[in-house]
Amino acid sequence: MITSRHFLLTITACFLLHIAVNAQKKQYQISAVAFYNLENLYDTENDPKVNDDEFTPTGPYRYTEEIYHQKLHNLATVISQLATDVTPDGPALIGHAEVENAKVLQDLIDQPELRDRHYQFVHFNSPDYRGIDVAMIYNPRYFKVLKAEALYTDIAATGEKGGKTRDVLHVTGVLSGDTTHVFVNHWPSRRGGEAASAPLRAIAANVSKHVIDSLMRVNPETHVILMGDLNDDPTDASLVKVLGAKGDKNKVKVNELYNPFVAFYNQGIGTLGYNDAWDLFDQIIVSGAFLQKNDAHWQFYKAEVFNRDFLKEKFGQYKGYPHRSFSGNTWINGYSDHFPTLVYIVKAIQ
């Protein structure tokens, strides 16, 4: 249902959908989907079941209630600005990585900057040894959850990282009329080296891929959104060979995956900096159904790395990089060590 708060985007249909030059002008409803790694969003309490001692008042980060609430405020400030230049209510849904538990999510959506949106969230505790999970917050005006599950990522046979990592969050819901499957990922890090750890990310990529393939066998036009901190760039094997995600939408079949962030990466645009170079680990990938010329359903419009100036370091060695929460063990009143990413989708107003 279209409300007065939706942004009505009037564009020429041939520009957006590459159809006939003489096509009539149409009005489009626009929506946004985002991903944001929240960089160690812990509460201040020690959980004996996980390794979170660093993020307590007596730990090396001196992670006090004051710092915790300032971090919540900072993150909410960022989230409150995502996509608001085109849709006043912000994204319909946002995937997150590096959240400790349901408490921190509730505290986040209760922040004054977000409270009026009445966000809800989906979260499961995962077996990650650090106790950090993935989650999704969503605006119930635009997204209705039908089903949610945690998909186990089994890396036990590799003997790495204690055999434990983050689950994949799979949420099935209705995105303003279209049934959509959302996969929120946080694949194993590159600790120990990119090449040595690559098999772990291949395993993680296969978790979503297996389910997506099953969905596509039933209905090749299934709407899928896969997002996350993948700890790999868009051109790495886990994305290209395992997921089969393509950067040229003209070569994507309806049952395949399109990765709009390949173009950003090829232009040298990233979401995090390391060793004087940019990586683009934070990606949002859509299925070919979003590329179909069908005004009755959501269609991919564009993607964005949300790298606004206020999110960047202003001085020193890391100038231009994301302004993170801590420098070493010192709180520097930042946001996250990752920039958020977004995709925008449109649907014709009937």
N, C-alpha and C positions, 0 to 999 in steps of 0.2 A: 504494500500500500504506500502510495506517495503522499507525504505530508508536506506542510508548508515549510518545514525546516530542511527539506531536501534541497540541494542545489540543482537547479535545472540548467543543464548544459546544452546550449543551442549551438550546434555545429553542422556543417555540411556533411551529409552522410557519405558522400564520395570521398571526402578527406579522411574520415575515420575508418570506414569499412572498405575503401578501395573499390567502390562500385561505380556505376555510370556517372560520367561527369555532369550530366544534366539532371541528376537526382534532386528531388525536392529537399528542402531543409527540414530537419526533424529536431525534436527536443529529446534530450537524453537525461535520464536519472544517472547520477554518478555515485559510486561508492568506493571505499578504500579498504585495503587489507594491509596490515603492517606486521613487521617483526622487529623485536628489540631485545638484545641481550642486556640484562640489567646489572651485570658485573657484580656478582657476589652479594645479592640481596638476602642477607641473613638477618634474623632477629638477634638479640643480644644474649639469649639464653643458651647455655651449654646443653646440647643434646647428646647424651652418652652413646646413642646408637650410631652417630656419624662423627667424622673428623671436622668439627667446626670450632675447635678451641681458639683458633686465631681470632675469630669474630665474636669475642666476648670482652667485657670491660677490663679483664685482667690479662687478656691475650696480647700478642705483639702489636696488633692494630689499635689497641685501646678503644675498642668498638663500644662506645657508650650509648645510652639511650638518646642523648643529644645528637650524636653523629647519625644514629639510625634514623631518627625522625627528620634530620636535615637531608639525608640521602633520599628518603621517601618523597620529600618535598621537591627535591631536584629532579627525580625521575618523573614525578607527576607533572612537573612543569613541561618536560619534553613531550610526554604523551599527550598532554592537553593541546599541544600545537601541531601534532601530526595531522596532515591533510585538511586542516581547517581553512586553508585558502580556497578550497573547492567544495568542501562539505562541512557545514558548521558543527555537526556532531562528531567530527573526527572519524576514525576508522570504525567500520562495523565490527571488526575483530582484530586482535593483536596477539601474535604468538610471542612468548617470552622464554628466555633461557636464564639459568643461574638464579633460580628462586629456591629458597630453602623449604618452604612449607606453605600451607594454606593461610597461616596467620599473616605472613608478610604480604600475600596477595590481597587479603582483606584490608590490611592497613593501607596498602597502595591505593586501592579503588575508593577508600574512604577519605583520601586527601581532598582538601577543598577544591583543588583544581579539577578534579574528576568526579566529585560527588554527584553533581547534577546529571551526569550521564547514566547513572544507575547501572554501571558495569557489573556483570557477574563473571564468574571464572570457572574454568575446568582445570583440575589438577589431581595428579596421583603422586604419592611418594614413590620414588624409584630407588633402586639398590645402589646408586652411585656412592662411592666411598666417601666423598666430600659432602654428601647430603644435598646436592643441588639438582634441581629438577627442571623440566620444561612445564609450561602452562599456557593457557590461553584465556584472555579476558575478552568479553564481547558485550556489545550493546543489545539488549533483548528486544529493542524496537526493530532491529534489522536482522538479527540472527537468532534462530531458535534451535536449541540443541535437541537432537533426536536420540543420539547415542554417543557414548564416549568410552574409550578403552585405552589401557596402557599396553603397548606392544613391547615385549621383552627383547632386548638386544643381547644376545648370548655371545660373549667374547671369552667365555671360560676356557675354551680349548686353546686359546692363544697364550694363556698364562700371563697376559699383560694387565696392568692396572688392577691387580687382584681379581681379575675376571669379572669386574663389575663396571657398568657404565649407565648412562641415562637411558630410560625407556623412551620410545617414541609415543607421543600423544596423538591418537587418532580420534577426531571428533567428526561425527556426521550430523549435519544440521541443514536448516533451510535458510539460505541467504536471500532475503527479500524475494521469495518466490521460487528460487532454484535450489534443489537439493545439492549439497556440496560436501565433499570429503576434505577435511583439513588435517594435514600431518605436520606436527611440530617436532623438530629434531634438534638435538645437540650432540653431534657426532664426537667420537674420541679425539682428543687433542693431538698435537704433533710432538708432544713430549717424547724424547728419545730419537727425534729426527723425523723429517717428513716421509722418507722412503720406508723407514722401519715401522712407522705407525700406519702407513697407508692401508694395509690389510684390515685394520680395525675399522677404518671408515668405510671400506668396501662392505664389511659385514653389516654395519649400521645402515648403509644405503639400501642394502638388500631387504632390510626389514620392511621399509615402506614399499619398495619395488614389488615385493611378493604380494602385498595386499592390493596395490594398485593394479597389477596384472590380473588379479582375480576379479576386481571390479570391472575392468575393461572387457574381460571375456563375457561377462553378463551384459554389459552395455558399453560399447566403445565410446559413447558420447558422455560418459560420466564426467562431472565437473570435479576436478581435483586441484587443490592448492597445497603444495609442499613447501615448507619454509623452515628456516632454522639457521643456527650457527653451525655450519657444516665442517668447519676447520679445514676446508679445502676450497680452492678457487674454482670458478665456473668452468675452467678448461681442464681440470684434473680428472683422473680416470674414474673416481667415484661418481662424478656427475655425468661424464660423457659416456663411459663404457657401462657402468652399473645401472644408473638411472636412465641412460639414453636421452638425457636432456639436451636439446638442440638450441643453438643461439640464433638460428635463421628461421623465423616463423613461417616462411614460405615453404620450408621443407618438413614441417611438423604435421604428421597425420593426426586425425581426430583422436586416436587412442594413444598418442605419444605425448611427450612433455616438452614445453617451451620454457627456456631460461632467459628472460630479458636482461639478466645481469651480465651475460657474456659481453654485450656491447660496452657496458660500463668498464668492465675489467680490461678490455682491449684498449680503452682510452686512458688507462692508468688511474681510474677512479676506484677507490677502495672503501672499506668500512672500518678498517683498523690498520695501524702502522706497526711495523716491526723491522728492526735492523735497517732503518732508512729506506724501507720499501713498503708499498701498499699491498695488502691482501683484501680480497672481497669474499669473506667467509659467510656473510649474512645475506642470504638469498631467498627469494620467493619465486617458486616455479609453478606454472599452471599447465593444465592439460589442454590438449588440442580443442576440446569443446569450447574453450574460451576464445578461440580464434575463428570460430564458425560465423558466417554472415547470417545471423539469426537474431532479428530484433526482439524476439520474444524472450531471449535469455541473456544473461550477463556475458559481455564480451570484453576482452582485454583492451585497454586503452593505452596505458603507459606505465613505466616504472620510475622509481626515484630512490636515490641515496639521500637521506635526510641529513645533510652535512652543513647545517646552518652555522654561521660564524660563532654564535654564542656557545656552541658545543665543542669548539676547537681550543686547543692550547694557544695562548697568545704570544708566549715568549720561550726562549731557550731551545734546547736540543730537540724538543718534541713539538715545536711550533707547527700548527696546522693539523696535528694528530688529535684524536678525540680527547677531550678534557676528562680524565678518569677520576675516580673517587680518591685513590691513594697514590702517592709517589713513594715507593718503598713502603714503609710502615706509617707514613705521615698522611693524615687526612688533608686533602687539598680542595675539598668542597666542590668536587666535580660531579659528573653525571655517570658516564660509563666509558669503558675503553673501546666500545663499538658504536658506530653510527647506526641509527635505525634505517630500515628499508621499507619501501611501500610499493604496492601495485594499485593502479586505479582501474576499475571496471565500469562499464556503462551498459545501460539497457534502454531501449527506445520507450518513450512514454506512449502507450497505446491510446 
